[in-house]
Amino acid sequence: MHFASDNTSPVPPQVLEALIEANHGYAMPYGNDVATTDLRDTIRATFEAPEAEVYLVATGTAANALALACLCPPWATVYCHRNAHVEEDECGAPEFYTGGAKLTLLDGADAKIDPAALDRAIGFTARAGVHNVQRGAVSITNATEAGAVYSPAEVAAIAAVARAAGLPVHMDGARFANAVVAAGCTPAEMTWKAGVDVLTFGGTKNGLMGVEAVVLFDPARAWEFELRRKRGGHLFSKHRYLTAQMAAYLDDDLWLKLAERANAAAARLSAGLAAIPGASLLHPTQANAVFAAWPREGHRRAQKAGAQYYLWPMDQSLEGAGDVPLSARLVCSWCTTDDEVDAFLALIDGGPEPDPVHVPG
């Protein structure tokens, strides 16, 4: 019963097979191989963006921070939700790679930026000219850190506010596949058609061994990104192994199929939790993450049986009255099974400890 993170999942066999195939013979380094050129064309076609430039890095932190560095100068600020990954989980990497740019934190339900709050924050910025940090860029996370999904219309509303102020828009798409599946839209509708300038197109959280694509819909930013990637130490020599993962990910829409499985598992888990006496959902379950609370005794049973998930916030204690609810975050992956979900729900509901659940690898 593994719900700690989609980062904990194994790699789909199609991706491992692609890596084995890529390991035959020789290939030019640093992304100068034929497979990488073909992958760029595939991503352009996927996003209906024939002029987009595409670059691969191994981590989401590198992808986000390098992308924001191309959008925001050191004396400016990035507007983001206060619970955005770039704020809470990247150890200051955006500030480091931008050379010191500030993050301006915004509120909004379910970790979504409220367009009105963004407009007010932009209006308040640089009110004293040279004495203040300047307006830089806007960053949104889709799916959000609370498991919610921006629709294309919601993305467009935020982009409109940014565009009115002359600001570019970055989308942290670590769980972009989950968002696209949930919204029932095309990748283009979720990004450049809605006003996004740069996308971090995630792969790792949706099953890949370790690769993310930065998609620059404005090719004028490409050379700067190349330089920043190299200078930052994120240009892989044996680049074909990054390419092989991403190419397999896109082949036959595997990326969408993996996300559909994860989202379906989360929906099953969410519905099951909502039906348990004393349990409640804290955010809508729209992608592959579930935020819920249930009595402490249910947590004790689950964790004694080996269930893996995070209390959220993490400073809660399993010690104390059993009927007191504790909140938690549970994340489903591409290989979360119905049996795994049902076994976990049975524990929460007070049933007998289930037999061990096999997780496909």
Protein Blocks (a to p, Z undefined) as FASTA:
>chain_A
ZZkbmklpccdfklmmmmmmmmgcjddeehiafklmmmmmmmmmmnopakbccdddfbfk
lmmmmmmmmmpcfkbccdddfkbmklmmngommmmmnoopacdddedehhiacfklmmmm
mmmgoklojmpccdfbdcdddddfkopacdfklmmmmmmmmmmnopacdddfkklmmmmm
mnopafklmmmmnopabdcddfklnopabdcddddfblklmmmmmmmmmmnopacfklml
mmmmmmmmmgghlmmmmmmmmmmmmmmmmmmmmmpghiacfbdcfblbccddddfklmmm
mmmnopacddddfkbcfbdcfklccdddddddfklcfklmmmmmmmmnopacdddddddZ
Z
